[in-house]
Amino acid sequence: MMKRIALVLCLAACGGDIQPEPGPSIETPIDGTPTDRFRHTSQEDGTVTTVVDATDGAAWRALDLDTRQTVEASSQANWDLSFQRFHIRTRGGVNGTGGVVVAVVTDPFESISTAPASGYREDVADGADTDSEPDNVFETEGGWYSYDVTTHTLTPRAQTYVIRSDAGRYFKLQLQSYYDQAGSPAMLSFRWKQVEPPAQSLTP
């Protein structure tokens, strides 16, 4: 609880450090698919590295993992994840009707070829904490990043997320960086790949 309070205070006090003016739109197609503020790069091992420009604190940038397409996050279109600054939400639970759920696993990204059969959660309403934001899976139990109060920087934690999309497919995802090569924040980089469904029926 105290760590969360300290983080909230630091983010508020150091807003100028981590909330620059929105940068230019990144519009780079992949495999003929148009994108909006997303840049995808296919890797030889079948993974995709994605960089999303999430610098606009008033807009959510949404991605459909099944098609790699950018969609409108304010509608109930077929999106799975959306990004705004350091926030990440899913189209499930309180944030949408897609039924998207997420499992947080400590196994190395490279070792995961089949989705786990349990441990999945959805975004839920705000609980007994210090803010009024929904308790999104990516931001609970310590969150996807650690925050250095000395340097005011965010560093992704060494954990992997397995996501069941709105289409019922499973993807593993690992956050890599909150900054681009120039050091600009809210340029989230992550790698992801579709994996086999669980060997048994999905359970919470």
Sine and cosine of phi, psi and omega as CSV:
sin_phi,cos_phi,sin_psi,cos_psi,sin_omega,cos_omega
0.00,0.00,-0.74,0.68,-0.02,-1.00
-0.90,0.43,-0.60,0.80,0.02,-1.00
-0.90,0.44,-0.64,0.77,0.00,-1.00
-0.92,0.40,-0.64,0.77,0.05,-1.00
-0.88,0.47,-0.71,0.71,0.00,-1.00
-0.88,0.47,-0.64,0.76,0.01,-1.00
-0.91,0.42,-0.70,0.72,0.02,-1.00
-0.87,0.50,-0.69,0.72,0.00,-1.00
-0.90,0.43,-0.66,0.75,-0.01,-1.00
-0.92,0.40,-0.65,0.76,0.02,-1.00
-0.90,0.44,-0.60,0.80,0.02,-1.00
-0.94,0.33,-0.68,0.73,-0.06,-1.00
-0.95,0.31,-0.49,0.87,-0.10,-1.00
-0.94,-0.33,0.49,0.87,-0.06,-1.00
-0.82,0.57,-0.56,0.83,0.00,-1.00
-0.92,0.40,-0.44,0.90,-0.03,-1.00
-0.97,0.22,-0.55,0.84,-0.12,-0.99
-0.89,-0.45,0.09,1.00,0.01,-1.00
-0.75,-0.66,0.97,0.26,0.03,-1.00
-0.97,0.25,0.09,-1.00,0.08,-1.00
-0.91,0.42,0.56,-0.83,0.01,-1.00
-0.83,0.55,0.67,-0.74,0.01,-1.00
-1.00,0.04,-0.07,-1.00,0.00,-1.00
-0.93,0.36,0.42,-0.91,0.00,-1.00
-0.93,0.38,0.64,-0.77,0.09,-1.00
-0.98,-0.20,0.89,-0.46,-0.05,-1.00
-0.75,-0.66,1.00,0.07,-0.02,-1.00
-0.86,-0.51,0.88,-0.47,-0.02,-1.00
-0.96,0.28,0.43,-0.90,0.12,-0.99
-0.76,-0.65,0.80,-0.60,0.02,-1.00
0.78,0.62,0.58,0.82,0.03,-1.00
0.99,0.15,0.04,1.00,-0.02,-1.00
-1.00,-0.05,0.84,-0.54,0.01,-1.00
-0.93,0.36,0.55,-0.83,0.02,-1.00
-0.76,-0.66,0.29,-0.96,0.04,-1.00
-0.67,-0.74,0.96,-0.28,-0.03,-1.00
0.92,0.38,0.24,0.97,0.12,-0.99
-0.87,-0.49,0.65,-0.76,0.12,-0.99
-0.82,-0.57,0.86,-0.51,-0.03,-1.00
-0.94,-0.34,0.63,-0.78,0.08,-1.00
-0.74,-0.67,0.87,-0.50,0.03,-1.00
-0.98,0.18,0.69,-0.72,0.00,-1.00
-0.97,-0.26,0.32,-0.95,-0.05,-1.00
-0.90,0.44,-0.46,0.89,-0.03,-1.00
-1.00,0.09,0.12,0.99,0.03,-1.00
1.00,-0.05,-0.13,0.99,0.05,-1.00
-0.98,0.19,0.30,-0.95,0.09,-1.00
-0.86,-0.51,0.75,-0.66,0.12,-0.99
-0.98,-0.19,0.82,-0.58,-0.06,-1.00
-0.85,-0.52,0.68,-0.73,0.14,-0.99
-0.88,-0.47,0.81,-0.58,0.00,-1.00
-0.90,-0.44,0.75,-0.66,0.09,-1.00
-0.99,0.14,0.99,-0.14,-0.03,-1.00
-0.95,-0.31,0.48,0.88,-0.11,-0.99
-0.95,0.30,-0.36,0.93,-0.03,-1.00
-0.98,0.19,0.94,-0.33,-0.04,-1.00
-0.96,0.29,-0.04,1.00,0.00,-1.00
-0.94,-0.35,0.02,1.00,-0.07,-1.00
-0.72,-0.69,0.59,-0.81,0.10,-0.99
-0.98,-0.17,0.73,-0.68,0.04,-1.00
-0.98,-0.21,0.90,-0.43,-0.17,-0.99
-0.94,-0.34,0.57,-0.82,-0.05,-1.00
-0.74,-0.67,0.72,-0.69,0.14,-0.99
-1.00,-0.08,0.94,-0.35,-0.04,-1.00
-0.90,0.44,-0.54,0.84,-0.06,-1.00
-0.92,0.40,-0.55,0.84,-0.07,-1.00
-0.89,-0.45,-0.15,0.99,-0.09,-1.00
0.90,0.43,0.37,0.93,-0.03,-1.00
-0.99,-0.13,0.52,-0.85,0.11,-0.99
-1.00,0.04,0.71,-0.71,-0.01,-1.00
-0.74,-0.67,0.10,-1.00,-0.02,-1.00
-0.99,0.15,0.90,-0.43,-0.09,-1.00
-0.95,0.31,-0.35,0.94,-0.04,-1.00
-0.98,0.19,-0.18,0.98,0.01,-1.00
-0.96,-0.29,0.10,-0.99,0.07,-1.00
-1.00,-0.04,0.70,0.71,0.09,-1.00
-0.95,0.31,0.08,-1.00,-0.07,-1.00
-0.99,0.12,0.97,0.25,0.11,-0.99
-0.90,-0.43,0.37,-0.93,-0.02,-1.00
-0.91,-0.41,-0.67,0.74,0.01,-1.00
-0.79,-0.61,0.56,-0.83,0.13,-0.99
-0.69,-0.73,0.46,-0.89,-0.18,-0.98
-0.75,-0.66,0.65,-0.76,0.10,-1.00
-0.50,-0.87,0.93,-0.37,-0.10,-1.00
0.82,0.57,-0.86,-0.51,0.02,-1.00
-0.99,-0.15,0.15,0.99,0.01,-1.00
-1.00,-0.02,0.62,-0.79,0.06,-1.00
-0.72,-0.70,0.79,-0.61,0.02,-1.00
-0.77,-0.64,0.28,-0.96,0.01,-1.00
-0.89,-0.46,0.33,-0.94,0.04,-1.00
-1.00,0.00,0.92,0.39,0.02,-1.00
-0.38,-0.92,0.31,-0.95,-0.02,-1.00
0.89,0.45,-0.76,-0.64,-0.06,-1.00
-0.97,0.25,-0.17,0.99,-0.08,-1.00
-0.97,-0.26,0.17,0.99,0.05,-1.00
0.36,-0.93,0.12,-0.99,-0.10,-0.99
-0.97,-0.25,0.25,0.97,-0.08,-1.00
-0.99,0.17,-0.22,0.98,0.00,-1.00
0.96,0.29,0.33,0.94,0.00,-1.00
-0.94,0.34,0.74,-0.67,0.03,-1.00
-0.76,-0.65,0.36,-0.93,-0.11,-0.99
-0.69,-0.72,0.67,-0.75,0.13,-0.99
-0.90,-0.43,0.71,-0.70,0.03,-1.00
-0.99,-0.15,0.84,-0.54,-0.04,-1.00
-0.82,-0.57,0.47,-0.88,0.00,-1.00
-0.99,-0.12,-0.12,0.99,0.04,-1.00
-0.89,0.45,0.57,-0.82,0.04,-1.00
-0.85,0.53,0.57,-0.82,-0.01,-1.00
-0.80,0.60,-0.72,0.70,-0.09,-1.00
-0.90,0.43,-0.44,0.90,-0.09,-1.00
-0.99,0.11,-0.15,0.99,-0.10,-1.00
-1.00,-0.05,0.91,-0.41,0.06,-1.00
-0.88,-0.48,-0.31,0.95,0.02,-1.00
-0.77,-0.64,0.69,-0.73,-0.02,-1.00
-0.93,0.38,0.58,-0.82,0.07,-1.00
-0.92,0.38,0.38,-0.92,-0.03,-1.00
-1.00,-0.02,-0.12,0.99,-0.05,-1.00
-0.57,-0.82,0.09,-1.00,0.05,-1.00
1.00,-0.02,0.15,0.99,-0.06,-1.00
-0.99,0.12,0.62,-0.79,0.03,-1.00
-0.70,-0.72,0.31,-0.95,0.07,-1.00
-0.87,-0.49,0.30,-0.95,0.07,-1.00
-0.90,0.44,0.71,-0.70,-0.05,-1.00
-0.81,-0.59,0.19,-0.98,0.02,-1.00
-0.90,0.44,0.34,-0.94,-0.01,-1.00
-0.84,0.54,0.73,-0.69,0.01,-1.00
-0.98,-0.22,-0.43,-0.90,-0.05,-1.00
-0.99,0.12,0.97,0.23,0.07,-1.00
-0.70,-0.71,-0.21,-0.98,-0.15,-0.99
-1.00,0.00,-0.09,1.00,-0.01,-1.00
-0.88,-0.47,-0.01,-1.00,-0.01,-1.00
-0.90,-0.43,0.29,0.96,-0.02,-1.00
-1.00,0.08,0.48,-0.88,0.10,-0.99
-0.85,0.53,0.49,-0.87,0.02,-1.00
-1.00,0.03,0.99,0.14,0.01,-1.00
-0.96,0.29,0.58,-0.81,-0.08,-1.00
-0.83,0.56,-0.65,0.76,-0.04,-1.00
-0.93,0.38,-0.22,0.97,-0.08,-1.00
-0.86,-0.51,0.21,0.98,0.03,-1.00
-0.95,-0.30,0.23,-0.97,0.00,-1.00
0.79,0.61,0.76,0.66,0.01,-1.00
0.99,-0.10,-0.38,0.93,0.05,-1.00
0.99,0.17,0.12,-0.99,-0.06,-1.00
-0.98,0.20,-0.17,0.99,-0.05,-1.00
-0.71,-0.70,0.33,-0.94,0.21,-0.98
-0.95,-0.32,0.54,-0.84,-0.07,-1.00
-0.90,-0.43,0.82,-0.57,0.01,-1.00
-1.00,-0.04,0.94,-0.35,-0.07,-1.00
-0.95,0.32,-0.27,0.96,0.02,-1.00
-0.99,0.15,-0.73,0.69,-0.03,-1.00
-0.99,-0.16,-0.12,0.99,-0.03,-1.00
0.83,0.55,0.70,0.72,0.00,-1.00
-0.85,-0.52,0.47,-0.88,0.04,-1.00
-0.97,-0.26,0.69,-0.72,0.02,-1.00
-0.78,-0.62,0.83,-0.56,0.00,-1.00
-0.86,0.52,0.62,-0.78,0.05,-1.00
-0.98,0.20,0.41,-0.91,-0.01,-1.00
-0.99,0.14,0.97,0.25,0.03,-1.00
-0.53,-0.85,0.35,-0.94,-0.04,-1.00
-0.88,-0.47,0.59,-0.81,0.03,-1.00
-0.94,-0.35,0.74,-0.67,0.11,-0.99
-0.94,-0.34,0.82,-0.57,-0.15,-0.99
-0.89,-0.45,0.76,-0.65,0.19,-0.98
-1.00,-0.10,0.89,-0.46,-0.08,-1.00
-0.96,0.26,0.10,-0.99,0.02,-1.00
-0.92,0.39,-0.30,0.95,0.04,-1.00
-1.00,-0.07,0.02,1.00,0.05,-1.00
1.00,0.05,0.12,0.99,0.07,-1.00
-1.00,0.05,0.32,-0.95,-0.03,-1.00
-0.89,-0.46,0.68,-0.73,0.00,-1.00
-0.72,-0.70,0.64,-0.77,0.17,-0.99
-0.99,-0.13,0.56,-0.83,-0.09,-1.00
-0.56,-0.83,0.66,-0.75,0.05,-1.00
-0.72,-0.70,0.82,-0.58,0.07,-1.00
-0.95,0.32,0.68,-0.73,-0.04,-1.00
-0.93,-0.37,-0.62,0.78,-0.03,-1.00
-0.32,-0.95,0.46,-0.89,0.08,-1.00
-0.98,-0.17,-0.11,0.99,-0.12,-0.99
-0.82,-0.57,0.49,-0.87,0.12,-0.99
-1.00,0.05,-0.07,-1.00,-0.08,-1.00
-0.91,0.42,-0.39,0.92,0.04,-1.00
-1.00,0.09,-0.07,1.00,-0.01,-1.00
1.00,0.00,0.12,0.99,0.00,-1.00
-0.96,0.28,0.75,-0.66,-0.02,-1.00
-0.98,0.18,0.16,-0.99,0.03,-1.00
0.90,0.45,0.43,0.90,0.15,-0.99
-0.93,-0.36,0.95,0.31,-0.16,-0.99
-0.92,0.39,0.72,-0.70,0.06,-1.00
-0.89,-0.46,0.73,-0.68,0.05,-1.00
-0.52,-0.85,0.41,-0.91,0.07,-1.00
-0.90,-0.44,0.51,-0.86,-0.09,-1.00
-0.40,-0.92,0.34,-0.94,-0.04,-1.00
-0.31,-0.95,0.59,-0.81,0.07,-1.00
-0.94,0.33,0.62,-0.79,0.03,-1.00
-0.80,-0.60,0.19,-0.98,0.01,-1.00
-0.93,0.35,0.51,-0.86,0.05,-1.00
-0.92,0.38,0.24,-0.97,0.01,-1.00
-0.86,0.51,0.49,-0.87,0.00,-1.00
-0.94,0.34,-0.35,0.94,0.03,-1.00
-0.75,-0.66,0.12,-0.99,-0.06,-1.00
-0.86,0.51,0.60,-0.80,-0.01,-1.00
-0.92,0.39,0.73,-0.69,0.08,-1.00
-0.77,-0.64,0.41,-0.91,0.00,-1.00
-0.87,0.49,0.00,0.00,0.00,0.00
